[in-house]
């Protein structure tokens, strides 16, 4: 049986190290002797239930670790379930009971080190490159023994679309990149050409061949297929490692790129520069016959460089970009692979590898994310198959693996700090310190221990890195990458805890560490008032015309985000109240300019586009919260009035809100089909309205929303899993498994504070 292990140091593995004793680390272990027959039957029932309903609810409920934690803590819900009938009002007792039930259930899911574990996955192109990398390096059987392979295949079966393909993410239409990579993954893991559950391989292959074969796979897919021996490097657009030798005064320079783009193309350019191709095994030869419509040795690779399947094409390359690729392909590359210019290529490869090692060390070999992980690990192996760099990468693979009732998937990299910061704010809003004090204390300690204490080592600016001291990451401290909204939410938690008795929640954070966090936030504000996510925006936005991906947008340079800006406003406003003398002018200017940015980003319909959640509902919740924190009200701020109007207009018949993930790529509000509501989005909208003072104007929409939340709560205090609610780069979605607990609970708590009054007639609603 599978077991989640927390803060695990790898059994004294000499190739793994940590900056904070592995706090926040979460890894899975399979023990064939673990579990009673009843416990194993419970897991199998969860798997079967997901399989039977996989086309209705694509997100798993993340049940395996939840079963484990609830069992270990012997949790039993003791507060009776409550419901609100038609025509009934929501009494104080009913609302409080629902809130307490949710809080006690959620507290039981806290890990021993204080964080809330959870899956963060959903994209279907994450896992196959890792499997391909391990196959190439000869470590597949060691890293993924039989039980792991079985669960990986389960995941692929569960998320194969009815047309035989796989989507870019689990709720998406089938795409060439995901279908091709997952088909290859199934074959690597032992499925025959006609194998797989429900004839999965044959159906996947038919989907590929019906669309002309893998020659139309997007550029990232072309790269991985070239590495694997299923494509020729001459069929790829150039990725010259000489880019890392560019002088900094050029408008196109590594230091000016979005960190994710930089970290992806760094190892890609190394592997391209080496023209590395893995071993041509019998499986590779078979796949060459299965995935192409014409004989492999007859393909004109030059003609397929710009091909991209229509199912994958979100960002068509402009003509100027194609001209740039053609110039590099025809004029530059032939020179760089011949003497004497190949000396420059060798130097570029050395510099590129130096950057890869630097980034690996600073992230404790986690790297910035899962796409980069597989590429950097392979680059280290290509450089030295027996070297310590590769062994350190192997030791950190478990940090990415997650096991659910739908099988094994690869996470984006973990959302421990992000999820925990929101979980703690939700629990603090419940005002239940006397009931959940130990939970709050453990969470407080986790947040303090997870703050990044130092900048990247050495001359980090010369390695294109920004300061990180005082920040919080999205995942854990070892990850090391500062994020503005994670820093703001972590700072908010520490400030809120500083107002509470230390004998209950622990000693408050030292002011100097709070000051470090403020410095990070101030450093990430752009001239337009908005805050970026990871690093300052130093490059012009027109560089996005050179976005080399076909399936993402806004990938080349840093951008400012409504959510990051709103989080920073809330954190800085609270900090200013508690530390009014520290950087008074800078903080005042930051808040003022941030408010201006948010007001300027409002859409014509009154909403705000959300970049990290779905979508306009998410962005509007953040925006209204930021504006309200800065002192804006419904009466003195037109933007708030228009935001409220948007939310009220989009409320559904059942009192909730429901927005489709299609809103993100289309950049316009699209409701869920069938007039459905989503509980997480309902909670966002409800809290956005509460920020605006809706309780004083007309609480009826709030009552309707809370009725839906209360009546949807499950017997044990959990809430049902519904659609995806996370997003990134406009076109890909994420499954945040704790959101279904955090936000309905938080919304109930805020509703209690803002809408309930204790009247002489019996504690009724206002």
KOLPA-678962 format. One line per 2 residues: number of its first residue (from 1); for each residue y, z, x of C-alpha. Coordinates in nm, 2 decimals. Layout:
N
NUM = Y:Z:X; ...
//
This chain:
766
1 = 0.00:0.00:0.00; 0.36:-0.07:0.11
3 = 0.59:0.22:0.21; 0.96:0.21:0.29
5 = 1.05:0.41:0.60; 1.41:0.54:0.65
7 = 1.59:0.60:0.98; 1.28:0.49:1.17
9 = 1.31:0.43:1.54; 1.02:0.20:1.59
11 = 0.76:0.44:1.72; 0.92:0.47:2.06
13 = 0.93:0.10:2.10; 1.11:0.05:2.44
15 = 1.28:-0.27:2.31; 1.47:-0.11:2.03
17 = 1.78:0.10:2.06; 2.05:0.26:1.83
19 = 2.40:0.39:1.84; 2.34:0.66:1.58
21 = 1.97:0.75:1.58; 1.89:0.47:1.34
23 = 2.07:0.62:1.04; 2.07:0.37:0.76
25 = 1.77:0.17:0.90; 1.52:0.08:0.64
27 = 1.19:-0.09:0.73; 0.86:-0.15:0.54
29 = 0.51:-0.06:0.66; 0.18:-0.15:0.51
31 = -0.10:0.11:0.52; -0.42:-0.01:0.36
33 = -0.53:0.34:0.30; -0.22:0.46:0.13
35 = -0.19:0.52:-0.25; -0.41:0.64:-0.52
37 = -0.59:0.40:-0.76; -0.33:0.48:-1.02
39 = -0.04:0.41:-0.79; -0.19:0.08:-0.68
41 = -0.25:-0.02:-1.04; 0.12:0.06:-1.11
43 = 0.22:-0.18:-0.83; -0.01:-0.45:-0.95
45 = 0.12:-0.42:-1.30; 0.48:-0.46:-1.18
47 = 0.37:-0.78:-0.99; 0.19:-0.92:-1.29
49 = 0.49:-0.85:-1.51; 0.73:-1.02:-1.28
51 = 0.50:-1.33:-1.25; 0.47:-1.36:-1.63
53 = 0.84:-1.34:-1.68; 0.96:-1.52:-1.36
55 = 1.13:-1.80:-1.54; 1.32:-1.57:-1.77
57 = 1.45:-1.31:-1.52; 1.46:-1.45:-1.17
59 = 1.57:-1.12:-1.00; 1.30:-0.86:-0.93
61 = 1.37:-0.50:-1.03; 1.31:-0.38:-0.67
63 = 1.04:-0.15:-0.81; 0.82:-0.07:-0.51
65 = 1.05:0.16:-0.32; 1.18:0.31:-0.64
67 = 0.83:0.40:-0.75; 0.77:0.55:-0.41
69 = 1.09:0.76:-0.40; 1.06:0.88:-0.76
71 = 0.70:0.98:-0.69; 0.79:1.16:-0.36
73 = 1.06:1.35:-0.54; 0.85:1.42:-0.85
75 = 1.14:1.30:-1.06; 1.11:1.34:-1.43
77 = 1.40:1.26:-1.67; 1.46:1.58:-1.86
79 = 1.77:1.47:-2.05; 1.67:1.31:-2.39
81 = 1.76:0.94:-2.44; 2.05:0.87:-2.66
83 = 2.15:0.57:-2.87; 2.45:0.47:-3.08
85 = 2.37:0.32:-3.41; 2.56:0.06:-3.61
87 = 2.87:0.21:-3.76; 2.83:0.53:-3.55
89 = 3.10:0.66:-3.32; 3.03:0.76:-2.96
91 = 3.06:1.13:-2.95; 3.14:1.33:-2.64
93 = 2.78:1.46:-2.63; 2.63:1.11:-2.64
95 = 2.85:0.97:-2.37; 2.80:1.26:-2.14
97 = 2.42:1.26:-2.19; 2.40:0.89:-2.10
99 = 2.62:0.95:-1.79; 2.41:1.25:-1.68
101 = 2.09:1.07:-1.73; 2.21:0.78:-1.51
103 = 2.35:1.02:-1.25; 2.03:1.22:-1.21
105 = 1.81:0.91:-1.20; 2.04:0.75:-0.94
107 = 2.05:1.06:-0.73; 1.67:1.06:-0.71
109 = 1.69:0.72:-0.54; 1.89:0.85:-0.25
111 = 1.71:0.82:0.09; 1.66:1.12:0.32
113 = 1.95:1.01:0.55; 2.19:0.99:0.26
115 = 2.21:0.61:0.18; 2.07:0.41:-0.11
117 = 1.82:0.15:-0.01; 1.81:-0.18:-0.19
119 = 1.72:-0.54:-0.17; 2.00:-0.79:-0.09
121 = 1.84:-1.13:-0.10; 1.82:-1.43:-0.33
123 = 1.88:-1.74:-0.11; 1.56:-1.93:-0.06
125 = 1.65:-2.09:0.28; 1.66:-1.75:0.46
127 = 1.29:-1.68:0.53; 1.12:-2.02:0.63
129 = 1.32:-2.05:0.96; 1.19:-1.71:1.07
131 = 0.84:-1.82:0.99; 0.89:-2.14:1.18
133 = 1.04:-1.96:1.48; 0.74:-1.72:1.50
135 = 0.50:-2.01:1.47; 0.67:-2.20:1.76
137 = 0.68:-1.89:1.98; 0.32:-1.79:1.90
139 = 0.40:-1.46:1.75; 0.33:-1.53:1.38
141 = 0.00:-1.34:1.35; 0.14:-1.04:1.54
143 = 0.46:-1.01:1.33; 0.31:-1.12:1.00
145 = -0.05:-1.02:0.98; -0.26:-1.10:0.67
147 = -0.10:-0.87:0.42; 0.25:-0.98:0.51
149 = 0.15:-1.35:0.48; 0.00:-1.28:0.14
151 = 0.33:-1.12:0.02; 0.54:-1.40:0.17
153 = 0.33:-1.66:-0.02; 0.37:-1.44:-0.34
155 = 0.74:-1.47:-0.30; 0.73:-1.85:-0.26
157 = 0.50:-1.88:-0.57; 0.72:-1.66:-0.78
159 = 1.04:-1.85:-0.71; 0.91:-2.21:-0.73
161 = 1.10:-2.39:-1.00; 0.91:-2.55:-1.29
163 = 0.99:-2.89:-1.15; 0.80:-2.80:-0.83
165 = 1.11:-2.75:-0.60; 1.29:-2.44:-0.48
167 = 1.66:-2.37:-0.54; 1.93:-2.29:-0.29
169 = 1.89:-1.94:-0.44; 1.65:-1.80:-0.69
171 = 1.86:-1.90:-1.00; 1.96:-2.24:-0.87
173 = 1.84:-2.59:-0.93; 1.59:-2.73:-0.68
175 = 1.73:-2.85:-0.35; 1.60:-3.06:-0.06
177 = 1.67:-2.80:0.20; 1.49:-2.51:0.02
179 = 1.21:-2.72:-0.11; 1.13:-2.87:0.23
181 = 1.16:-2.55:0.43; 0.95:-2.35:0.18
183 = 0.69:-2.63:0.17; 0.66:-2.61:0.55
185 = 0.64:-2.24:0.53; 0.35:-2.25:0.29
187 = 0.17:-2.49:0.51; 0.23:-2.27:0.82
189 = 0.09:-1.97:0.63; -0.24:-2.15:0.57
191 = -0.20:-2.33:0.24; -0.36:-2.68:0.24
193 = -0.17:-2.99:0.13; -0.30:-2.94:-0.22
195 = -0.32:-2.56:-0.21; -0.10:-2.28:-0.34
197 = -0.09:-2.10:-0.67; -0.05:-2.33:-0.96
199 = -0.09:-2.63:-0.73; 0.23:-2.52:-0.55
201 = 0.21:-2.74:-0.24; 0.13:-3.06:-0.43
203 = 0.41:-3.00:-0.67; 0.66:-2.92:-0.39
205 = 0.56:-3.23:-0.20; 0.59:-3.45:-0.50
207 = 0.95:-3.31:-0.56; 1.04:-3.41:-0.20
209 = 0.88:-3.75:-0.20; 1.02:-3.84:-0.54
211 = 1.36:-3.81:-0.38; 1.29:-4.02:-0.08
213 = 1.14:-3.76:0.16; 1.30:-3.52:0.40
215 = 1.53:-3.77:0.56; 1.80:-3.66:0.31
217 = 1.77:-3.29:0.40; 2.12:-3.14:0.48
219 = 2.23:-3.09:0.84; 2.10:-2.73:0.88
221 = 1.76:-2.86:0.77; 1.78:-3.15:1.01
223 = 1.83:-2.91:1.29; 1.53:-2.69:1.20
225 = 1.31:-2.99:1.15; 1.41:-3.13:1.48
227 = 1.32:-2.80:1.65; 0.99:-2.80:1.47
229 = 0.90:-3.16:1.57; 0.95:-3.31:1.22
231 = 1.27:-3.49:1.29; 1.43:-3.66:1.59
233 = 1.74:-3.50:1.74; 1.89:-3.85:1.73
235 = 1.89:-3.81:1.35; 2.13:-3.51:1.38
237 = 2.50:-3.51:1.42; 2.60:-3.38:1.76
239 = 2.65:-3.01:1.82; 2.77:-3.02:2.18
241 = 2.76:-2.68:2.36; 3.06:-2.80:2.56
243 = 3.26:-2.67:2.26; 3.23:-2.32:2.41
245 = 3.42:-2.45:2.72; 3.73:-2.56:2.51
247 = 4.06:-2.41:2.62; 4.21:-2.16:2.38
249 = 4.53:-2.36:2.31; 4.34:-2.62:2.11
251 = 4.35:-2.59:1.73; 3.97:-2.62:1.73
253 = 3.83:-2.33:1.94; 3.55:-2.08:1.89
255 = 3.79:-1.79:1.88; 3.95:-1.95:1.57
257 = 3.64:-2.01:1.37; 3.50:-1.79:1.10
259 = 3.26:-1.55:1.27; 2.96:-1.67:1.06
261 = 3.02:-2.03:1.15; 3.07:-1.94:1.51
263 = 2.75:-1.73:1.52; 2.54:-2.01:1.35
265 = 2.65:-2.30:1.57; 2.64:-2.10:1.89
267 = 2.26:-2.10:1.91; 2.23:-2.43:1.73
269 = 2.44:-2.59:2.00; 2.23:-2.44:2.27
271 = 1.91:-2.57:2.11; 2.07:-2.91:2.05
273 = 2.20:-2.92:2.41; 1.85:-2.85:2.54
275 = 1.70:-3.10:2.28; 1.44:-2.84:2.23
277 = 1.13:-2.94:2.04; 0.84:-2.70:1.96
279 = 0.47:-2.78:2.03; 0.34:-3.08:1.84
281 = 0.04:-2.92:1.68; -0.21:-3.08:1.44
283 = -0.01:-2.92:1.15; 0.31:-3.08:1.27
285 = 0.14:-3.42:1.27; 0.00:-3.36:0.92
287 = 0.35:-3.27:0.80; 0.50:-3.59:0.95
289 = 0.27:-3.78:0.71; 0.33:-3.56:0.41
291 = 0.71:-3.53:0.41; 0.82:-3.89:0.48
293 = 0.77:-4.21:0.28; 0.74:-4.43:0.59
295 = 0.55:-4.39:0.91; 0.72:-4.13:1.13
297 = 0.75:-4.36:1.43; 0.92:-4.63:1.23
299 = 1.21:-4.42:1.10; 1.55:-4.54:1.21
301 = 1.70:-4.20:1.29; 2.05:-4.32:1.35
303 = 2.08:-4.43:0.99; 1.98:-4.09:0.84
305 = 2.24:-3.87:1.02; 2.48:-3.87:0.72
307 = 2.22:-3.86:0.45; 2.23:-3.57:0.21
309 = 2.03:-3.53:-0.11; 2.26:-3.53:-0.42
311 = 2.09:-3.20:-0.53; 2.22:-3.03:-0.21
313 = 2.57:-3.19:-0.18; 2.84:-2.94:-0.27
315 = 3.09:-3.03:0.00; 3.10:-3.41:0.07
317 = 3.22:-3.48:0.42; 3.55:-3.66:0.43
319 = 3.58:-3.98:0.62; 3.77:-3.82:0.91
321 = 3.48:-3.59:0.97; 3.22:-3.86:0.97
323 = 3.44:-4.06:1.22; 3.45:-3.75:1.44
325 = 3.06:-3.72:1.44; 3.02:-4.10:1.50
327 = 3.26:-4.08:1.80; 3.07:-3.79:1.95
329 = 2.74:-3.96:1.88; 2.83:-4.30:2.02
331 = 3.07:-4.22:2.30; 3.04:-3.86:2.41
333 = 2.67:-3.76:2.39; 2.54:-4.06:2.60
335 = 2.77:-3.95:2.88; 2.69:-3.58:2.87
337 = 2.32:-3.63:2.92; 2.36:-3.85:3.23
339 = 2.47:-3.77:3.58; 2.73:-3.65:3.68
341 = 2.83:-3.53:3.33; 2.50:-3.35:3.28
343 = 2.64:-3.09:3.52; 2.90:-3.01:3.26
345 = 2.62:-2.98:3.00; 2.43:-2.74:3.21
347 = 2.74:-2.52:3.26; 2.80:-2.53:2.88
349 = 2.45:-2.42:2.81; 2.49:-2.12:3.05
351 = 2.82:-2.02:2.89; 2.67:-2.05:2.54
353 = 2.38:-1.84:2.63; 2.61:-1.58:2.78
355 = 2.78:-1.55:2.44; 2.45:-1.53:2.26
357 = 2.34:-1.24:2.48; 2.67:-1.06:2.43
359 = 2.65:-1.09:2.05; 2.29:-0.98:2.05
361 = 2.36:-0.67:2.26; 2.66:-0.57:2.04
363 = 2.45:-0.59:1.72; 2.15:-0.42:1.88
365 = 1.97:-0.75:1.83; 2.02:-0.75:1.46
367 = 2.28:-1.02:1.49; 2.55:-1.08:1.23
369 = 2.30:-1.22:0.97; 1.96:-1.37:0.89
371 = 2.05:-1.73:0.96; 2.18:-1.64:1.30
373 = 1.88:-1.40:1.37; 1.62:-1.67:1.38
375 = 1.83:-1.91:1.58; 1.94:-1.65:1.84
377 = 1.58:-1.52:1.87; 1.45:-1.87:1.93
379 = 1.73:-1.95:2.18; 1.63:-1.64:2.38
381 = 1.27:-1.75:2.38; 1.35:-2.10:2.49
383 = 1.55:-1.95:2.78; 1.27:-1.72:2.88
385 = 0.96:-1.68:2.67; 0.86:-1.36:2.85
387 = 1.21:-1.21:2.88; 1.33:-0.88:2.74
389 = 1.59:-1.05:2.53; 1.33:-1.21:2.31
391 = 1.13:-0.89:2.29; 1.43:-0.70:2.17
393 = 1.47:-0.96:1.90; 1.11:-0.91:1.79
395 = 1.17:-0.54:1.76; 1.45:-0.59:1.50
397 = 1.27:-0.83:1.27; 1.16:-0.55:1.04
399 = 1.53:-0.48:0.97; 1.54:-0.80:0.77
401 = 1.21:-0.78:0.58; 1.21:-0.65:0.22
403 = 0.92:-0.60:-0.01; 0.95:-0.62:-0.39
405 = 0.72:-0.68:-0.68; 0.79:-1.05:-0.62
407 = 0.67:-1.04:-0.26; 0.83:-1.04:0.09
409 = 1.17:-1.19:0.14; 1.42:-1.20:0.42
411 = 1.74:-1.01:0.35; 2.09:-1.14:0.44
413 = 2.10:-0.83:0.67; 2.12:-0.52:0.45
415 = 2.40:-0.37:0.24; 2.34:0.00:0.31
417 = 2.70:0.11:0.36; 2.84:-0.11:0.09
419 = 2.60:0.01:-0.17; 2.63:0.37:-0.07
421 = 3.01:0.37:-0.08; 3.00:0.24:-0.44
423 = 2.72:0.48:-0.53; 2.91:0.78:-0.41
425 = 3.23:0.68:-0.59; 3.03:0.63:-0.91
427 = 2.87:0.98:-0.87; 3.20:1.14:-0.78
429 = 3.36:0.99:-1.09; 3.09:1.17:-1.30
431 = 3.24:1.51:-1.21; 2.90:1.66:-1.18
433 = 2.93:1.84:-0.85; 2.75:2.15:-0.98
435 = 2.45:1.94:-1.06; 2.44:1.68:-0.78
437 = 2.61:1.86:-0.49; 2.33:1.81:-0.24
439 = 2.33:1.44:-0.32; 2.70:1.41:-0.25
441 = 2.68:1.61:0.07; 2.40:1.39:0.21
443 = 2.59:1.08:0.11; 2.91:1.21:0.27
445 = 2.72:1.28:0.60; 2.58:0.93:0.59
447 = 2.92:0.77:0.55; 3.06:0.97:0.83
449 = 2.77:0.89:1.06; 2.79:0.52:0.98
451 = 3.14:0.46:1.09; 3.17:0.24:1.39
453 = 3.29:0.46:1.68; 3.37:0.20:1.94
455 = 3.49:-0.15:2.00; 3.25:-0.42:2.12
457 = 3.18:-0.35:2.49; 3.36:-0.50:2.78
459 = 3.64:-0.75:2.74; 3.56:-0.83:2.38
461 = 3.86:-1.04:2.32; 3.75:-1.29:2.58
463 = 3.42:-1.31:2.39; 3.61:-1.39:2.07
465 = 3.56:-1.05:1.91; 3.80:-0.83:1.72
467 = 3.84:-0.46:1.74; 3.58:-0.26:1.54
469 = 3.65:0.10:1.62; 3.70:0.29:1.30
471 = 3.55:0.03:1.07; 3.24:0.03:0.85
473 = 3.00:-0.25:0.85; 2.82:-0.40:0.55
475 = 2.49:-0.26:0.66; 2.45:0.01:0.92
477 = 2.64:0.12:1.23; 2.40:-0.06:1.46
479 = 2.50:-0.39:1.30; 2.84:-0.34:1.45
481 = 3.04:-0.60:1.26; 3.36:-0.47:1.10
483 = 3.43:-0.57:0.74; 3.76:-0.50:0.57
485 = 3.64:-0.41:0.22; 3.35:-0.20:0.36
487 = 3.60:-0.02:0.57; 3.83:0.04:0.28
489 = 3.55:0.17:0.06; 3.42:0.39:0.33
491 = 3.76:0.53:0.39; 3.81:0.59:0.02
493 = 3.49:0.79:0.02; 3.59:1.01:0.31
495 = 3.93:1.07:0.16; 3.79:1.17:-0.18
497 = 3.54:1.41:-0.01; 3.82:1.56:0.19
499 = 3.97:1.69:-0.14; 3.65:1.88:-0.22
501 = 3.51:2.22:-0.10; 3.34:2.17:0.24
503 = 3.08:2.43:0.15; 2.96:2.18:-0.12
505 = 3.01:1.84:0.03; 3.04:1.91:0.40
507 = 3.32:1.91:0.66; 3.58:1.64:0.61
509 = 3.63:1.36:0.86; 3.87:1.42:1.14
511 = 4.21:1.26:1.09; 4.19:1.05:1.41
513 = 3.89:0.87:1.27; 4.07:0.81:0.95
515 = 4.36:0.67:1.15; 4.12:0.43:1.33
517 = 4.01:0.30:0.99; 4.37:0.24:0.88
519 = 4.43:0.05:1.20; 4.14:-0.18:1.12
521 = 4.28:-0.25:0.77; 4.63:-0.32:0.90
523 = 4.50:-0.55:1.17; 4.32:-0.77:0.91
525 = 4.63:-0.84:0.69; 4.76:-1.20:0.72
527 = 5.12:-1.31:0.68; 5.06:-1.40:0.32
529 = 4.97:-1.04:0.24; 4.60:-1.09:0.19
531 = 4.33:-0.93:0.39; 4.05:-1.13:0.56
533 = 3.69:-1.00:0.56; 3.59:-0.98:0.93
535 = 3.86:-1.10:1.17; 4.23:-1.20:1.16
537 = 4.30:-1.55:1.03; 4.43:-1.74:1.33
539 = 4.35:-2.10:1.25; 4.51:-2.34:1.00
541 = 4.33:-2.40:0.68; 4.32:-2.77:0.73
543 = 4.04:-2.72:0.97; 3.81:-2.68:0.67
545 = 3.80:-3.06:0.65; 3.56:-3.04:0.94
547 = 3.32:-2.81:0.76; 2.99:-2.94:0.89
549 = 2.77:-2.79:0.61; 2.71:-2.99:0.29
551 = 2.63:-2.69:0.07; 2.91:-2.43:0.15
553 = 3.28:-2.42:0.12; 3.54:-2.22:0.32
555 = 3.31:-2.19:0.62; 3.52:-2.29:0.92
557 = 3.80:-2.04:0.94; 3.88:-1.69:0.80
559 = 4.04:-1.67:0.46; 4.21:-1.40:0.27
561 = 4.02:-1.25:-0.03; 4.14:-1.08:-0.35
563 = 3.86:-0.82:-0.34; 3.92:-0.72:0.03
565 = 4.30:-0.70:-0.04; 4.25:-0.48:-0.35
567 = 4.01:-0.25:-0.18; 4.25:-0.20:0.11
569 = 4.54:-0.12:-0.14; 4.34:0.15:-0.31
571 = 4.23:0.30:0.02; 4.58:0.29:0.18
573 = 4.75:0.44:-0.13; 4.51:0.73:-0.13
575 = 4.55:0.77:0.25; 4.93:0.77:0.21
577 = 4.92:1.05:-0.04; 4.71:1.27:0.19
579 = 4.88:1.17:0.52; 5.23:1.06:0.42
581 = 5.37:1.07:0.78; 5.12:0.84:0.95
583 = 5.24:0.48:0.99; 5.45:0.52:0.68
585 = 5.65:0.20:0.72; 5.35:-0.01:0.82
587 = 5.14:0.11:0.53; 5.42:0.07:0.28
589 = 5.48:-0.29:0.40; 5.10:-0.36:0.39
591 = 5.07:-0.24:0.03; 5.38:-0.43:-0.08
593 = 5.27:-0.76:0.07; 4.91:-0.71:-0.05
595 = 5.04:-0.67:-0.41; 5.24:-0.99:-0.37
597 = 4.93:-1.17:-0.25; 4.72:-1.05:-0.55
599 = 4.98:-1.15:-0.80; 5.01:-1.49:-0.64
601 = 4.64:-1.55:-0.65; 4.61:-1.51:-1.03
603 = 4.45:-1.81:-1.21; 4.63:-1.99:-1.50
605 = 4.39:-1.81:-1.75; 4.49:-1.47:-1.62
607 = 4.18:-1.41:-1.41; 4.12:-1.39:-1.04
609 = 3.85:-1.57:-0.85; 3.60:-1.34:-0.69
611 = 3.44:-1.46:-0.36; 3.17:-1.19:-0.33
613 = 3.06:-1.14:-0.69; 3.02:-1.34:-1.00
615 = 3.30:-1.44:-1.03; 3.62:-1.42:-1.23
617 = 3.50:-1.09:-1.40; 3.44:-0.94:-1.05
619 = 3.77:-1.06:-0.90; 3.97:-0.94:-1.20
621 = 3.82:-0.59:-1.18; 3.92:-0.57:-0.82
623 = 4.26:-0.72:-0.88; 4.35:-0.49:-1.17
625 = 4.23:-0.18:-0.97; 4.44:-0.28:-0.67
627 = 4.75:-0.34:-0.87; 4.71:-0.02:-1.07
629 = 4.67:0.18:-0.75; 4.99:0.04:-0.62
631 = 5.18:0.16:-0.93; 5.17:-0.15:-1.14
633 = 5.12:-0.10:-1.51; 5.06:-0.31:-1.82
635 = 5.43:-0.26:-1.91; 5.59:-0.34:-1.58
637 = 5.35:-0.61:-1.45; 5.29:-0.95:-1.60
639 = 4.99:-1.01:-1.39; 4.82:-0.71:-1.54
641 = 4.90:-0.82:-1.89; 4.76:-1.16:-1.82
643 = 4.45:-1.01:-1.66; 4.39:-0.79:-1.96
645 = 4.43:-1.09:-2.19; 4.16:-1.28:-1.99
647 = 3.91:-0.99:-2.02; 3.97:-0.94:-2.39
649 = 3.93:-1.31:-2.46; 3.60:-1.32:-2.27
651 = 3.44:-1.02:-2.44; 3.11:-1.12:-2.61
653 = 3.00:-1.04:-2.97; 2.78:-0.75:-2.85
655 = 3.07:-0.58:-2.68; 2.97:-0.69:-2.33
657 = 3.07:-0.96:-2.08; 2.85:-1.22:-1.93
659 = 2.95:-1.48:-1.67; 2.73:-1.76:-1.52
661 = 2.69:-1.80:-1.15; 2.80:-2.16:-1.21
663 = 3.16:-2.02:-1.22; 3.15:-1.98:-0.85
665 = 3.09:-2.34:-0.73; 3.28:-2.49:-1.02
667 = 3.57:-2.25:-0.97; 3.62:-2.21:-1.35
669 = 3.50:-1.94:-1.59; 3.16:-2.03:-1.74
671 = 2.99:-1.78:-1.97; 2.62:-1.71:-1.96
673 = 2.42:-1.93:-2.19; 2.33:-1.80:-2.53
675 = 2.62:-1.56:-2.57; 2.44:-1.32:-2.34
677 = 2.60:-1.02:-2.17; 2.53:-0.88:-1.83
679 = 2.55:-0.50:-1.79; 2.70:-0.51:-1.44
681 = 2.97:-0.75:-1.54; 3.03:-0.55:-1.85
683 = 3.09:-0.24:-1.63; 3.33:-0.44:-1.41
685 = 3.53:-0.56:-1.71; 3.53:-0.22:-1.87
687 = 3.67:-0.06:-1.55; 3.93:-0.33:-1.51
689 = 4.05:-0.26:-1.86; 4.06:0.11:-1.79
691 = 4.27:0.05:-1.48; 4.52:-0.13:-1.71
693 = 4.56:0.16:-1.95; 4.36:-0.01:-2.23
695 = 4.25:0.34:-2.36; 4.61:0.42:-2.46
697 = 4.67:0.08:-2.62; 4.35:0.00:-2.82
699 = 4.02:0.16:-2.71; 3.81:-0.04:-2.95
701 = 3.70:-0.30:-2.69; 3.61:-0.01:-2.46
703 = 3.40:0.16:-2.73; 3.21:-0.17:-2.79
705 = 3.13:-0.21:-2.43; 3.02:0.15:-2.38
707 = 2.79:0.12:-2.69; 2.62:-0.17:-2.52
709 = 2.58:0.02:-2.19; 2.44:0.33:-2.37
711 = 2.20:0.14:-2.59; 2.07:-0.06:-2.29
713 = 1.99:0.25:-2.08; 1.62:0.29:-2.03
715 = 1.41:0.59:-2.10; 1.41:0.72:-1.75
717 = 1.79:0.67:-1.70; 1.76:0.34:-1.52
719 = 1.92:0.02:-1.65; 1.74:-0.31:-1.69
721 = 1.76:-0.58:-1.42; 1.93:-0.89:-1.54
723 = 2.09:-1.20:-1.37; 2.23:-1.23:-1.01
725 = 2.57:-1.08:-0.97; 2.66:-1.14:-0.60
727 = 2.79:-1.46:-0.43; 2.92:-1.60:-0.11
729 = 3.07:-1.92:0.03; 3.12:-2.03:-0.33
731 = 2.78:-2.20:-0.37; 2.52:-1.93:-0.30
733 = 2.42:-1.62:-0.49; 2.29:-1.28:-0.39
735 = 2.08:-1.02:-0.57; 2.23:-0.67:-0.52
737 = 1.96:-0.45:-0.66; 2.15:-0.13:-0.69
739 = 2.44:-0.28:-0.89; 2.25:-0.23:-1.21
741 = 2.27:0.15:-1.15; 2.60:0.19:-0.98
743 = 2.84:0.01:-1.20; 2.72:0.10:-1.55
745 = 2.71:0.46:-1.44; 3.06:0.43:-1.28
747 = 3.19:0.27:-1.60; 3.05:0.54:-1.82
749 = 3.21:0.81:-1.59; 3.55:0.64:-1.61
751 = 3.52:0.60:-1.98; 3.45:0.97:-2.01
753 = 3.76:1.05:-1.81; 3.99:0.81:-1.99
755 = 3.87:0.78:-2.35; 3.72:1.12:-2.45
757 = 3.92:1.41:-2.59; 3.80:1.74:-2.71
759 = 3.93:1.78:-3.06; 3.90:2.07:-3.30
761 = 3.69:1.85:-3.53; 3.41:1.84:-3.28
763 = 3.47:1.66:-2.95; 3.53:1.31:-3.09
765 = 3.67:0.99:-2.95; 4.05:0.94:-2.94
//
